[in-house]
Amino acid sequence: MPKRGPGQPPYEPTPADGATVQNLAALGATHKEIAMCIGRTGISEPTLRKHFRRELNNSLTEVKALAMSQVVAAMKRGEPWAVCFFLKCRGGWRERQDIRQEIEHSGAGGDARKIEVTHVGRKDES
């Protein structure tokens, strides 16, 4: 085996570094930011991608799957918040505010009456 020239010894990934990459990637850190946190003094971005391609590609998906599994488990237990959350996020439902106004109207004879006006918006209105 030929002798290596001067410089740093080759990087050897550790399980702790893998966990760090996975967590930071799931949080949306850039490759540059992640690379600075690996090893004792950081590693280069190409080295990061070479050793941790799977973590970089799949971490966010794995965290989403974990979170969604908890929502599904709560739905199976019959927890209403989980059903509402799922329908709003994945079922196309949305909350609507009921807009009601009371208007006081006095006629010519001084007879004051309250009228309740309700605005009912169309589906495409916000």
DSSP file (Angstrom, degrees, kcal/mol; ACC not computed):
  #  RESIDUE AA STRUCTURE BP1 BP2  ACC     N-H-->O    O-->H-N    N-H-->O    O-->H-N    TCO  KAPPA ALPHA  PHI   PSI    X-CA   Y-CA   Z-CA
    1    1 A M              0   0    0      0, 0.0     3,-0.1     0, 0.0     2,-0.0   0.000 360.0 360.0 360.0 130.5    0.0    0.0    0.0
    2    2 A P        -     0   0    0      0, 0.0     2,-0.1     0, 0.0     0, 0.0  -0.311 360.0-100.4 -69.0 151.4    1.5    3.4   -1.0
    3    3 A K        -     0   0    0      1,-0.1     2,-0.2    -2,-0.0     0, 0.0  -0.439  34.7-122.5 -69.6 141.0    2.3    5.9    1.7
    4    4 A R        -     0   0    0     -2,-0.1     3,-0.1     1,-0.1    -1,-0.1  -0.572  25.5-122.5 -81.0 148.6   -0.1    8.7    2.3
    5    5 A G        -     0   0    0     -2,-0.2    -1,-0.1     1,-0.2     0, 0.0  -0.115  47.6 -61.1 -77.9-176.7    1.1   12.2    1.9
    6    6 A P  S    S+     0   0    0      0, 0.0     2,-0.3     0, 0.0    -1,-0.2  -0.254  90.6  74.6 -65.0 156.0    0.9   14.8    4.6
    7    7 A G  S    S-     0   0    0     -3,-0.1    -3,-0.0     0, 0.0     0, 0.0  -0.872  85.2 -26.9 135.6-167.5   -2.5   15.8    5.9
    8    8 A Q        -     0   0    0     -2,-0.3     3,-0.1     1,-0.1     0, 0.0  -0.454  65.6-105.3 -79.3 150.9   -5.2   14.4    8.1
    9    9 A P        -     0   0    0      0, 0.0    -1,-0.1     0, 0.0     3,-0.1  -0.344  55.1 -78.4 -67.4 159.5   -5.7   10.7    8.6
   10   10 A P        -     0   0    0      0, 0.0     2,-0.2     0, 0.0     0, 0.0  -0.276  52.7-106.2 -61.6 145.5   -8.7    9.2    6.7
   11   11 A Y        -     0   0    0     -3,-0.1    32,-0.0     1,-0.0    28,-0.0  -0.524  29.0-162.1 -74.7 135.2  -12.1    9.8    8.4
   12   12 A E        -     0   0    0     -2,-0.2    27,-0.0    -3,-0.1    -1,-0.0  -0.969  19.3-132.1-118.0 113.0  -13.7    6.8   10.1
   13   13 A P        -     0   0    0      0, 0.0     3,-0.0     0, 0.0    25,-0.0  -0.316  20.0-157.8 -66.8 146.6  -17.4    7.3   10.7
   14   14 A T     >  -     0   0    0      1,-0.1     4,-2.1    -2,-0.0     5,-0.2  -0.829  29.9-113.5-117.4 159.2  -18.8    6.5   14.2
   15   15 A P  H  > S+     0   0    0      0, 0.0     4,-2.1     0, 0.0     5,-0.2   0.866 118.9  55.3 -58.5 -35.2  -22.3    5.6   15.3
   16   16 A A  H  > S+     0   0    0      1,-0.2     4,-2.2     2,-0.2     5,-0.1   0.909 106.8  49.4 -64.5 -41.5  -22.5    8.9   17.2
   17   17 A D  H  > S+     0   0    0      1,-0.2     4,-2.7     2,-0.2    -1,-0.2   0.899 109.1  53.3 -63.8 -38.9  -21.6   10.8   14.1
   18   18 A G  H  X S+     0   0    0     -4,-2.1     4,-2.5     1,-0.2    -2,-0.2   0.902 109.1  48.2 -61.7 -41.3  -24.3    9.0   12.2
   19   19 A A  H  X S+     0   0    0     -4,-2.1     4,-2.5     2,-0.2    -1,-0.2   0.893 111.1  50.9 -66.2 -39.8  -26.9    9.9   14.8
   20   20 A T  H  X S+     0   0    0     -4,-2.2     4,-2.7     2,-0.2     5,-0.3   0.934 111.5  47.4 -62.8 -46.3  -25.7   13.6   14.6
   21   21 A V  H  X S+     0   0    0     -4,-2.7     4,-2.7     1,-0.2     5,-0.3   0.931 112.1  50.7 -60.5 -45.6  -26.0   13.6   10.9
   22   22 A Q  H  X S+     0   0    0     -4,-2.5     4,-2.0    -5,-0.2    -2,-0.2   0.927 113.5  44.0 -59.9 -46.7  -29.4   12.0   11.0
   23   23 A N  H  X S+     0   0    0     -4,-2.5     4,-1.5     2,-0.2    -1,-0.2   0.926 116.1  45.7 -65.8 -45.8  -30.8   14.5   13.6
   24   24 A L  H  X>S+     0   0    0     -4,-2.7     5,-2.5    -5,-0.2     4,-0.5   0.888 112.5  50.7 -67.7 -38.2  -29.3   17.6   11.9
   25   25 A A  H ><5S+     0   0    0     -4,-2.7     3,-1.1    -5,-0.3    -1,-0.2   0.909 108.9  51.8 -64.9 -40.9  -30.5   16.5    8.4
   26   26 A A  H 3<5S+     0   0    0     -4,-2.0    -1,-0.2    -5,-0.3    -2,-0.2   0.821 107.8  53.1 -64.5 -30.3  -34.0   15.9    9.8
   27   27 A L  H 3<5S-     0   0    0     -4,-1.5    -1,-0.3    -5,-0.1    -2,-0.2   0.568 121.9-107.7 -81.6  -8.6  -34.0   19.4   11.2
   28   28 A G  T <<5 +     0   0    0     -3,-1.1    -3,-0.2    -4,-0.5    -2,-0.1   0.654  59.5 161.3  93.7  16.7  -33.0   20.9    7.9
   29   29 A A      < -     0   0    0     -5,-2.5    -1,-0.2    -6,-0.1     2,-0.1  -0.380  42.2-109.7 -67.2 149.7  -29.4   21.9    8.5
   30   30 A T     >  -     0   0    0      1,-0.1     4,-2.5    -2,-0.0     5,-0.2  -0.339  24.7-110.5 -74.9 161.9  -27.3   22.4    5.4
   31   31 A H  H  > S+     0   0    0      1,-0.2     4,-2.8     2,-0.2     5,-0.2   0.883 120.5  54.2 -59.8 -37.9  -24.5   19.9    4.5
   32   32 A K  H  > S+     0   0    0      2,-0.2     4,-1.5     1,-0.2    -1,-0.2   0.929 109.6  46.4 -62.2 -45.4  -21.9   22.6    5.4
   33   33 A E  H  > S+     0   0    0      2,-0.2     4,-0.6     1,-0.2    -2,-0.2   0.905 114.4  47.6 -63.8 -42.2  -23.4   23.0    8.9
   34   34 A I  H >< S+     0   0    0     -4,-2.5     3,-1.6     1,-0.2     4,-0.4   0.936 108.1  54.8 -64.5 -46.3  -23.6   19.3    9.4
   35   35 A A  H >< S+     0   0    0     -4,-2.8     8,-2.3     1,-0.3     3,-1.0   0.835 102.6  57.5 -58.0 -34.4  -20.1   18.7    8.2
   36   36 A M  H 3< S+     0   0    0     -4,-1.5    -1,-0.3     6,-0.2    -2,-0.2   0.733 105.7  51.4 -68.3 -21.2  -18.7   21.2   10.8
   37   37 A C  T << S+     0   0    0     -3,-1.6     2,-0.3    -4,-0.6    -1,-0.2   0.417  90.4  96.1 -96.4   0.8  -20.3   19.2   13.6
   38   38 A I  S <> S-     0   0    0     -3,-1.0     4,-1.2    -4,-0.4     3,-0.1  -0.725  84.7  -9.4-100.2 141.2  -18.8   15.8   12.7
   39   39 A G  T  4 S-     0   0    0     -2,-0.3     4,-0.1     1,-0.2   -28,-0.0  -0.196 104.6 -57.6  70.5-167.8  -15.7   14.3   14.2
   40   40 A R  T  4 S+     0   0    0      2,-0.2    -1,-0.2     1,-0.1     3,-0.1   0.851 136.3  15.5 -79.2 -34.4  -13.4   16.4   16.4
   41   41 A T  T  4 S-     0   0    0      1,-0.4    -2,-0.2    -3,-0.1    -1,-0.1   0.263 114.4 -99.5-124.7  10.7  -12.7   19.1   13.9
   42   42 A G     <  -     0   0    0     -4,-1.2    -1,-0.4    -5,-0.1     2,-0.3  -0.111  33.4-115.8  90.1 165.4  -15.4   18.7   11.3
   43   43 A I        -     0   0    0     -8,-2.3    -5,-0.1    -4,-0.1     2,-0.1  -0.857  30.8 -89.8-133.2 169.4  -15.1   17.0    7.9
   44   44 A S     >  -     0   0    0     -2,-0.3     4,-2.3     1,-0.1     5,-0.1  -0.394  35.5-115.1 -77.3 159.8  -15.5   18.2    4.3
   45   45 A E  H  > S+     0   0    0      1,-0.2     4,-2.6     2,-0.2     5,-0.2   0.898 116.5  53.2 -63.4 -41.5  -18.8   18.2    2.6
   46   46 A P  H  > S+     0   0    0      0, 0.0     4,-2.1     0, 0.0    -1,-0.2   0.905 110.1  48.7 -61.1 -37.7  -17.7   15.5    0.0
   47   47 A T  H  > S+     0   0    0      2,-0.2     4,-2.2     1,-0.2     5,-0.3   0.901 109.7  52.7 -66.1 -40.5  -16.6   13.3    2.9
   48   48 A L  H  X S+     0   0    0     -4,-2.3     4,-2.3     1,-0.2    -1,-0.2   0.948 112.3  44.2 -57.1 -50.2  -20.0   13.9    4.6
   49   49 A R  H  < S+     0   0    0     -4,-2.6     4,-0.5     1,-0.2    -1,-0.2   0.851 111.6  54.8 -66.1 -34.1  -21.8   12.8    1.5
   50   50 A K  H  < S+     0   0    0     -4,-2.1     3,-0.3    -5,-0.2    -1,-0.2   0.916 120.2  28.7 -64.5 -44.3  -19.5    9.8    1.0
   51   51 A H  H  < S+     0   0    0     -4,-2.2    -2,-0.2     1,-0.2    -1,-0.2   0.688 129.4  35.5 -93.7 -20.5  -20.1    8.3    4.4
   52   52 A F     X  +     0   0    0     -4,-2.3     4,-2.3    -5,-0.3     5,-0.2  -0.058  67.6 128.3-129.2  34.3  -23.6    9.5    5.3
   53   53 A R  H  > S+     0   0    0     -4,-0.5     4,-2.2    -3,-0.3     5,-0.2   0.910  77.9  50.2 -57.8 -45.2  -25.6    9.5    2.0
   54   54 A R  H  > S+     0   0    0      1,-0.2     4,-2.6     2,-0.2     5,-0.3   0.925 111.5  47.3 -62.7 -45.3  -28.4    7.4    3.5
   55   55 A E  H  > S+     0   0    0      1,-0.2     4,-1.7     2,-0.2    -1,-0.2   0.906 112.9  49.4 -62.6 -41.7  -28.8    9.7    6.5
   56   56 A L  H  < S+     0   0    0     -4,-2.3     4,-0.3     1,-0.2    -1,-0.2   0.880 117.7  40.2 -65.3 -37.9  -28.8   12.8    4.4
   57   57 A N  H  < S+     0   0    0     -4,-2.2     4,-0.2    -5,-0.2    -2,-0.2   0.839 126.3  28.5 -80.3 -34.0  -31.4   11.4    2.0
   58   58 A N  H  X S+     0   0    0     -4,-2.6     4,-2.3    -5,-0.2     5,-0.2   0.533  87.7  93.3-112.1  -7.7  -33.8    9.7    4.4
   59   59 A S  H  X S+     0   0    0     -4,-1.7     4,-2.2    -5,-0.3     5,-0.2   0.906  89.3  47.1 -60.4 -46.4  -33.7   11.4    7.8
   60   60 A L  H  > S+     0   0    0     -4,-0.3     4,-2.4     1,-0.2    -1,-0.2   0.909 112.7  50.3 -63.5 -41.0  -36.6   13.8    7.2
   61   61 A T  H  > S+     0   0    0     -4,-0.2     4,-2.3     1,-0.2    -1,-0.2   0.900 109.9  50.7 -63.1 -40.6  -38.8   11.0    5.8
   62   62 A E  H  X S+     0   0    0     -4,-2.3     4,-2.1     2,-0.2    -1,-0.2   0.889 110.6  48.4 -65.3 -39.3  -38.1    8.8    8.8
   63   63 A V  H  X S+     0   0    0     -4,-2.2     4,-2.5     2,-0.2    -2,-0.2   0.904 111.2  50.4 -68.0 -40.6  -39.0   11.6   11.3
   64   64 A K  H  X S+     0   0    0     -4,-2.4     4,-2.8     1,-0.2     5,-0.2   0.913 110.1  50.9 -61.4 -41.8  -42.2   12.3    9.4
   65   65 A A  H  X S+     0   0    0     -4,-2.3     4,-2.1     2,-0.2    -2,-0.2   0.901 110.3  49.2 -63.1 -40.9  -43.0    8.5    9.5
   66   66 A L  H  X S+     0   0    0     -4,-2.1     4,-1.4     2,-0.2    -2,-0.2   0.933 113.2  46.4 -63.1 -46.4  -42.4    8.4   13.3
   67   67 A A  H  X S+     0   0    0     -4,-2.5     4,-1.7     1,-0.2     3,-0.3   0.922 113.2  48.7 -63.4 -44.0  -44.6   11.5   13.9
   68   68 A M  H  X S+     0   0    0     -4,-2.8     4,-2.7     1,-0.2    -1,-0.2   0.849 105.0  58.8 -67.5 -32.5  -47.4   10.2   11.7
   69   69 A S  H  X S+     0   0    0     -4,-2.1     4,-2.2     1,-0.2    -1,-0.2   0.864 105.8  50.2 -63.9 -33.5  -47.3    6.8   13.4
   70   70 A Q  H  X S+     0   0    0     -4,-1.4     4,-2.1    -3,-0.3    -1,-0.2   0.883 110.1  49.4 -70.2 -38.3  -48.1    8.5   16.6
   71   71 A V  H  X S+     0   0    0     -4,-1.7     4,-2.3     2,-0.2    -2,-0.2   0.924 112.0  48.4 -64.9 -43.7  -51.0   10.4   15.1
   72   72 A V  H  X S+     0   0    0     -4,-2.7     4,-2.4     2,-0.2    -2,-0.2   0.908 110.3  51.5 -63.4 -41.9  -52.4    7.1   13.7
   73   73 A A  H  X S+     0   0    0     -4,-2.2     4,-1.4     1,-0.2    -1,-0.2   0.903 110.5  48.9 -61.4 -40.6  -52.0    5.4   17.0
   74   74 A A  H  <>S+     0   0    0     -4,-2.1     5,-2.5     2,-0.2     4,-0.4   0.877 109.6  52.2 -66.9 -37.0  -53.9    8.3   18.7
   75   75 A M  H ><5S+     0   0    0     -4,-2.3     3,-1.3     1,-0.2    -2,-0.2   0.908 107.0  52.7 -63.8 -40.8  -56.6    8.0   16.0
   76   76 A K  H 3<5S+     0   0    0     -4,-2.4    -1,-0.2     1,-0.3    -2,-0.2   0.811 105.7  54.3 -65.1 -29.3  -56.9    4.3   16.7
   77   77 A R  T 3<5S-     0   0    0     -4,-1.4    -1,-0.3    -5,-0.2    -2,-0.2   0.547 120.9-113.0 -78.9  -6.6  -57.4    5.1   20.4
   78   78 A G  T < 5 +     0   0    0     -3,-1.3    -3,-0.2    -4,-0.4    -2,-0.1   0.734  55.9 164.3  84.5  23.7  -60.2    7.4   19.4
   79   79 A E    >>< -     0   0    0     -5,-2.5     4,-1.4     1,-0.2     3,-0.7  -0.652  30.5-150.1 -79.3 118.3  -58.6   10.7   20.3
   80   80 A P  H 3> S+     0   0    0      0, 0.0     4,-2.6     0, 0.0     5,-0.2   0.843  92.1  60.2 -59.1 -36.7  -60.6   13.5   18.6
   81   81 A W  H 3> S+     0   0    0      1,-0.2     4,-2.7     2,-0.2     5,-0.2   0.889 104.7  50.4 -59.6 -37.7  -57.6   15.9   18.3
   82   82 A A  H <> S+     0   0    0     -3,-0.7     4,-2.5     2,-0.2    -1,-0.2   0.892 109.7  49.5 -69.1 -39.3  -55.7   13.3   16.2
   83   83 A V  H  X S+     0   0    0     -4,-1.4     4,-2.5     2,-0.2    -2,-0.2   0.941 114.4  45.2 -63.3 -46.9  -58.7   12.8   13.9
   84   84 A C  H  X S+     0   0    0     -4,-2.6     4,-2.4     2,-0.2     5,-0.2   0.924 112.7  51.2 -61.8 -44.9  -59.1   16.6   13.4
   85   85 A F  H  X S+     0   0    0     -4,-2.7     4,-2.5    -5,-0.2     5,-0.3   0.930 112.1  46.6 -59.1 -46.6  -55.3   17.0   12.9
   86   86 A F  H  X>S+     0   0    0     -4,-2.5     4,-3.3     1,-0.2     5,-1.0   0.926 112.6  48.9 -63.3 -45.3  -55.2   14.3   10.2
   87   87 A L  H  X5S+     0   0    0     -4,-2.5     6,-2.4     3,-0.2     4,-0.6   0.867 114.1  46.3 -65.2 -35.4  -58.3   15.6    8.4
   88   88 A K  H  <5S+     0   0    0     -4,-2.4     4,-0.3     4,-0.2    -1,-0.2   0.902 121.7  36.3 -71.2 -40.5  -56.9   19.1    8.3
   89   89 A C  H  <5S+     0   0    0     -4,-2.5    -2,-0.2    -5,-0.2    -3,-0.2   0.886 139.1   9.5 -81.7 -39.7  -53.4   18.1    7.2
   90   90 A R  H  <5S+     0   0    0     -4,-3.3    -3,-0.2    -5,-0.3    -2,-0.1   0.569 122.0  58.9-119.6 -13.5  -54.2   15.2    4.9
   91   91 A G  S  <<S-     0   0    0     -5,-1.0    -3,-0.2    -4,-0.6    -4,-0.1   0.414 101.4-114.2-103.4   1.6  -57.9   15.2    4.3
   92   92 A G        +     0   0    0      1,-0.3    -4,-0.2    -4,-0.3     2,-0.1   0.548  67.8 139.5  80.8   6.4  -58.4   18.7    2.9
   93   93 A W        -     0   0    0     -6,-2.4     2,-0.3    -7,-0.1    -1,-0.3  -0.451  27.6-175.7 -79.7 157.6  -60.4   20.0    5.8
   94   94 A R        -     0   0    0     -2,-0.1     2,-0.2    -3,-0.1    -5,-0.0  -0.988  27.3-105.8-149.0 157.1  -59.9   23.4    7.2
   95   95 A E        -     0   0    0     -2,-0.3     2,-0.4    -7,-0.0     0, 0.0  -0.561  31.5-161.5 -81.2 146.3  -61.3   25.5   10.1
   96   96 A R        -     0   0    0     -2,-0.2     2,-0.5     2,-0.0    30,-0.0  -0.984  13.8-132.9-127.4 141.1  -63.7   28.3    9.4
   97   97 A Q        -     0   0    0     -2,-0.4     2,-0.8     2,-0.0    -2,-0.0  -0.781  21.0-128.4 -90.3 135.3  -64.6   31.2   11.5
   98   98 A D        -     0   0    0     -2,-0.5     2,-0.8    22,-0.1    22,-0.1  -0.744  24.3-155.1 -82.8 113.2  -68.3   31.8   11.9
   99   99 A I  E     +A  119   0A   0     -2,-0.8    20,-1.9    20,-0.6     2,-0.4  -0.807  22.5 166.2 -97.7 111.5  -68.6   35.5   11.1
  100  100 A R  E     -A  118   0A   0     -2,-0.8     2,-0.4    18,-0.2    18,-0.2  -0.962  12.9-171.7-125.4 142.4  -71.7   37.0   12.7
  101  101 A Q  E     -A  117   0A   0     16,-2.4    16,-2.9    -2,-0.4     2,-0.5  -0.986  14.1-146.4-130.8 143.1  -72.6   40.6   13.2
  102  102 A E  E     -A  116   0A   0     -2,-0.4     2,-0.5    14,-0.2    14,-0.2  -0.943  16.4-169.4-107.3 129.9  -75.3   42.2   15.1
  103  103 A I  E     -A  115   0A   0     12,-2.7    12,-2.8    -2,-0.5     2,-0.6  -0.970  11.9-147.6-119.4 129.1  -76.7   45.3   13.6
  104  104 A E  E     -A  114   0A   0     -2,-0.5     2,-0.5    10,-0.2    10,-0.2  -0.847  19.0-171.5 -97.6 127.9  -79.1   47.6   15.5
  105  105 A H  E     -A  113   0A   0      8,-3.0     8,-2.6    -2,-0.6     2,-0.6  -0.967  11.0-160.9-123.8 130.4  -81.6   49.3   13.3
  106  106 A S  E     -A  112   0A   0     -2,-0.5     6,-0.2     6,-0.2    -2,-0.0  -0.947  13.7-151.5-110.8 123.7  -84.1   52.0   14.4
  107  107 A G    >   -     0   0    0      4,-1.6     3,-1.7    -2,-0.6     5,-0.0  -0.145  38.6 -87.2 -79.7-177.4  -87.1   52.6   12.1
  108  108 A A  T 3  S+     0   0    0      1,-0.3    -1,-0.1     2,-0.1    -2,-0.0   0.787 126.9  57.0 -63.1 -28.5  -88.9   55.8   11.7
  109  109 A G  T 3  S-     0   0    0      2,-0.1    -1,-0.3     1,-0.0     3,-0.1   0.345 118.6-108.0 -87.8   8.9  -91.1   55.0   14.7
  110  110 A G    <   +     0   0    0     -3,-1.7     2,-0.9     1,-0.2    -2,-0.1   0.578  69.1 149.7  78.6   8.6  -88.2   54.6   17.0
  111  111 A D        -     0   0    0      1,-0.0    -4,-1.6     2,-0.0     2,-0.4  -0.670  35.1-152.9 -79.5 106.8  -88.7   50.9   17.2
  112  112 A A  E     +A  106   0A   0     -2,-0.9     2,-0.4    -6,-0.2    -6,-0.2  -0.682  18.3 176.3 -85.9 130.2  -85.2   49.4   17.7
  113  113 A R  E     -A  105   0A   0     -8,-2.6    -8,-3.0    -2,-0.4     2,-0.5  -0.985  24.3-134.7-132.7 144.3  -84.6   45.9   16.4
  114  114 A K  E     -A  104   0A   0     -2,-0.4     2,-0.5   -10,-0.2   -10,-0.2  -0.839  18.2-165.4 -98.9 135.2  -81.5   43.8   16.3
  115  115 A I  E     -A  103   0A   0    -12,-2.8   -12,-2.7    -2,-0.5     2,-0.6  -0.977  10.1-146.6-119.6 128.4  -80.7   42.0   13.1
  116  116 A E  E     -A  102   0A   0     -2,-0.5     2,-0.5   -14,-0.2   -14,-0.2  -0.847  13.9-164.5 -96.5 126.4  -78.2   39.2   13.1
  117  117 A V  E     -A  101   0A   0    -16,-2.9   -16,-2.4    -2,-0.6     2,-0.5  -0.937   2.1-167.1-112.5 127.9  -76.2   38.9    9.8
  118  118 A T  E     -A  100   0A   0     -2,-0.5     2,-0.6   -18,-0.2   -18,-0.2  -0.963  10.7-148.1-117.0 127.9  -74.3   35.8    9.1
  119  119 A H  E     -A   99   0A   0    -20,-1.9     2,-0.7    -2,-0.5   -20,-0.6  -0.838  11.3-167.3 -93.3 121.1  -71.7   35.7    6.2
  120  120 A V        -     0   0    0     -2,-0.6     2,-0.1   -22,-0.1   -22,-0.1  -0.934  13.2-152.4-110.7 112.5  -71.5   32.3    4.7
  121  121 A G        -     0   0    0     -2,-0.7     2,-0.1     1,-0.1    -2,-0.0  -0.449  15.3-112.0 -84.4 155.1  -68.5   32.0    2.5
  122  122 A R    >   -     0   0    0     -2,-0.1     3,-1.5     1,-0.1    -1,-0.1  -0.343  36.5-102.1 -74.5 165.2  -68.0   29.8   -0.5
  123  123 A K  T 3  S+     0   0    0      1,-0.3    -1,-0.1    -2,-0.1    -2,-0.1   0.835 121.8  52.4 -59.8 -34.4  -65.5   27.0   -0.4
  124  124 A D  T 3  S+     0   0    0      2,-0.0    -1,-0.3     0, 0.0     2,-0.2   0.487  91.6  94.7 -84.7  -1.9  -63.0   28.9   -2.4
  125  125 A E    <         0   0    0     -3,-1.5    -4,-0.1     1,-0.1     0, 0.0  -0.597 360.0 360.0 -86.1 151.3  -63.1   32.0   -0.1
  126  126 A S              0   0    0     -2,-0.2    -1,-0.1   -30,-0.0    -3,-0.1   0.435 360.0 360.0 -90.0 360.0  -60.7   32.4    2.7
